[in-house]
Amino acid sequence: MNAPETSELSGAWMSGFSRVMGLSLIASVFTGGWASPGGSTTTASYVFDSARLLVLGTLLEAGRRFFQWLVERCRLQYSITAQFTEGDPTFEWIVMFMTEKKIWKRSRDFRINARSSIRRWGIEIAEGTAKGEAAHIDLVPTYELPHLFRWNGVWIETKRSSTVVTTQLSSFGGFNPGVIYLTMYTLDIKALHNFIEEARLCYIERGRASVILHTASQPNFGPGFVWNCVKRKLRRPISSIILEDGVMESLVADAREFIEMENWYIDAGIPHRRGYLLHGPPGTGKTSTIHALAGELGLEIFSLSLSAGFVDDAFLQQAASSIPKKAIFLIEDIDCAFATAARDGYGSDSLGGQGIGTGFLGSGFPGGADLAMPPLKRSSVTLSGLLNVIDGIGSEEGVLFFATTNCIEHLDPALLRPGRIDRKVPYELTSKSQAASLFNRFFPATHATLQNGEWSAKEKESRLSTLAQEFAENIPEHEFSTAELQGFLLSCKREPEQAAMSVQAWADQEIEDKHHKARFTRNPQHDARPRSTFGAFGPASDGVSGAFGAGTTSTTVDLTTVASGSVPETVCGTPLTPPHTPPLVSKENVNLLAAAGAS
Ligand SMILES: Nc1ncnc2c1ncn2[C@@H]1O[C@H](COP(=O)(O)OP(=O)(O)OP(=O)(O)O)[C@@H](O)[C@H]1O
């Protein structure tokens, strides 16, 4: 093949290809059509064809864009869009509702989780799955594909983006929360409202058998993303809480009245908020009371620990403000943050308005404490921060604020004033009548088995009642917490006679152990490494401060008062220095430390 032939062939090929591609005009330039002396007719038709194609292509593209624009306009005009961000309660409502309505059933992409109390919205396993298997796992659709469904005559399109963990610091602290995007094809804005309301009611209905507990387990921060951990706990009947007569009932009535009287509060111009402080020794039922109350009134609990490292004033404010209406805001062991503050000069506003810093357990105290002890983490929340939050809680939201403490005397009076804490409920170690009730709860006539022969229902009831009295008689009043007695009863849960008979020996042994432990932990001669004898120390503006431990509970005492000889004899009802036990810190040592601090 000679050169002109080659050129002709390649020219024809190029021109055919370019026609197809609608670029014949450009192609004709390359194939030399313009320059060919004998081909002016062909070139003109090429140019014409190309121009036509160009115009056609342009028109088509313009039409496509116009159509897209029109659809978008119609979508905006005739549809409603909404976003639900993970962490906000509405997100839970929507996921729950769509799970109930089996919207996700077309999903083919699942994340499998072992079922636990941490709530995840799994879908039902298809029919044919072996019985019982479904109970152990959750199939959670990853939801990333859009789903179209019809609800009350309205077409709804939904899409969900998953939570993304990022390495970049964002306002969410390294987490991008999942979002549900909802598009409703309707002009009626009420449809969105109705949809959300139906989702909320469905959520309440489904959760009736359990109490939903929200906690903040990570330093996530951002709109609606504070309460990042949701657990479901089985609802506890209020009758299972054993308190002095009428206490539980009056608490429930009080909370119920508060919720029902919202309008009265508004009309009277009184902020619609109510604060409760449950105080008393550990294991006496404070937390259980709140859970039972929440179950009874159908409220969700938002529980925060002030001692979590990431909780500071800003986080607390954010957490409180994202609690929905008619819920419980619970701060457990509220004294943890402020007990030490009041004594060591950190944190409390009254003591200078600083955050509560980091103290050190047993730090280099002349007396043999361990220098290498790790620092004790304490809350960064200030008293004024907490007071602001309590004052702001539910001024229009109707949130019930609950706090628990083992040591009410450690709390600042500003916190306890009416308007912040409206009702204080004291808890005590178990009385004899409570012990008998606990026994009855453990051994109901319907389930308990008695030894020695056949018992009629009536005889059984009367025998169990006698045993309950015996049980109560055999333990000293107000010596043990209900949790301790519960622990004992669990060890003989099938043997009521044995429980009634052996409780006295158990109680004697426990009391002896407690005394021994108290002597052991408070007498440095018995303890070469007295960790618990020295608690938190840190720089203080007003002198040298420290903490004494009583058993496992660390209690702070101002060392300046020790130096001056005015050591309190008891802290939180527990003798600090038992009789015959030498004081843990001698005045000389305190003076030495004070001198060291001053230099
Ligand atoms: N009054 C009570 N009635 C019924 N159960 C109780 C009571 N007190 C304690 N218990 C049982 O003891 C355990 C611990 O109770 P709970 O956590 O409510 O005590 P608490 O007072 O909140 O303790 P802490 O101050 O250490 O937080 C639970 O299992 C609970 O069932």
The ligand as an SDF file (V2000), in Angstrom:
LIG
                    3D

 31 33  0  0  0  0  0  0  0  0999 V2000
  -33.7950   -0.8500   99.2010 N   0  0  0  0  0  0  0  0  0  0  0  0
  -33.5390   -1.8100   98.3120 C   0  0  0  0  0  0  0  0  0  0  0  0
  -34.5250   -2.5320   97.7890 N   0  0  0  0  0  0  0  0  0  0  0  0
  -34.2840   -3.4930   96.8930 C   0  0  0  0  0  0  0  0  0  0  0  0
  -33.0670   -3.8230   96.4600 N   0  0  0  0  0  0  0  0  0  0  0  0
  -32.0390   -3.1350   96.9470 C   0  0  0  0  0  0  0  0  0  0  0  0
  -32.2170   -2.0870   97.8920 C   0  0  0  0  0  0  0  0  0  0  0  0
  -31.0230   -1.5870   98.2040 N   0  0  0  0  0  0  0  0  0  0  0  0
  -30.1220   -2.2560   97.4810 C   0  0  0  0  0  0  0  0  0  0  0  0
  -30.7150   -3.1810   96.7280 N   0  0  0  0  0  0  0  0  0  0  0  0
  -30.0500   -4.1030   95.8120 C   0  0  0  0  0  0  0  0  0  0  0  0
  -28.6620   -3.9080   95.9970 O   0  0  0  0  0  0  0  0  0  0  0  0
  -27.9880   -3.6770   94.7860 C   0  0  0  0  0  0  0  0  0  0  0  0
  -27.3300   -2.3000   94.7910 C   0  0  0  0  0  0  0  0  0  0  0  0
  -28.3120   -1.3140   94.9310 O   0  0  0  0  0  0  0  0  0  0  0  0
  -28.1560    0.1770   94.4080 P   0  0  0  0  0  0  0  0  0  0  0  0
  -27.1280    0.2420   93.3300 O   0  0  0  0  0  0  0  0  0  0  0  0
  -29.4910    0.6930   94.0960 O   0  0  0  0  0  0  0  0  0  0  0  0
  -27.5740    0.8800   95.6900 O   0  0  0  0  0  0  0  0  0  0  0  0
  -27.0630    2.3750   95.8440 P   0  0  0  0  0  0  0  0  0  0  0  0
  -27.6100    2.8830   97.1290 O   0  0  0  0  0  0  0  0  0  0  0  0
  -27.3640    3.1490   94.6270 O   0  0  0  0  0  0  0  0  0  0  0  0
  -25.5050    2.1380   95.9770 O   0  0  0  0  0  0  0  0  0  0  0  0
  -24.3210    3.1770   95.6630 P   0  0  0  0  0  0  0  0  0  0  0  0
  -24.4520    4.3070   96.6240 O   0  0  0  0  0  0  0  0  0  0  0  0
  -23.1010    2.3540   95.9070 O   0  0  0  0  0  0  0  0  0  0  0  0
  -24.4830    3.5820   94.2330 O   0  0  0  0  0  0  0  0  0  0  0  0
  -29.0200   -3.8310   93.7010 C   0  0  0  0  0  0  0  0  0  0  0  0
  -28.8680   -5.1090   93.1500 O   0  0  0  0  0  0  0  0  0  0  0  0
  -30.3470   -3.7390   94.3820 C   0  0  0  0  0  0  0  0  0  0  0  0
  -31.2290   -4.6710   93.8350 O   0  0  0  0  0  0  0  0  0  0  0  0
  1  2  1  0
  2  3  1  0
  2  7  2  0
  3  4  2  0
  4  5  1  0
  5  6  2  0
  6  7  1  0
  6 10  1  0
  7  8  1  0
  8  9  2  0
  9 10  1  0
 10 11  1  0
 11 12  1  0
 11 30  1  0
 12 13  1  0
 13 14  1  0
 13 28  1  0
 14 15  1  0
 15 16  1  0
 16 17  2  0
 16 18  1  0
 16 19  1  0
 19 20  1  0
 20 21  2  0
 20 22  1  0
 20 23  1  0
 23 24  1  0
 24 25  2  0
 24 26  1  0
 24 27  1  0
 28 29  1  0
 28 30  1  0
 30 31  1  0
M  END
$$$$
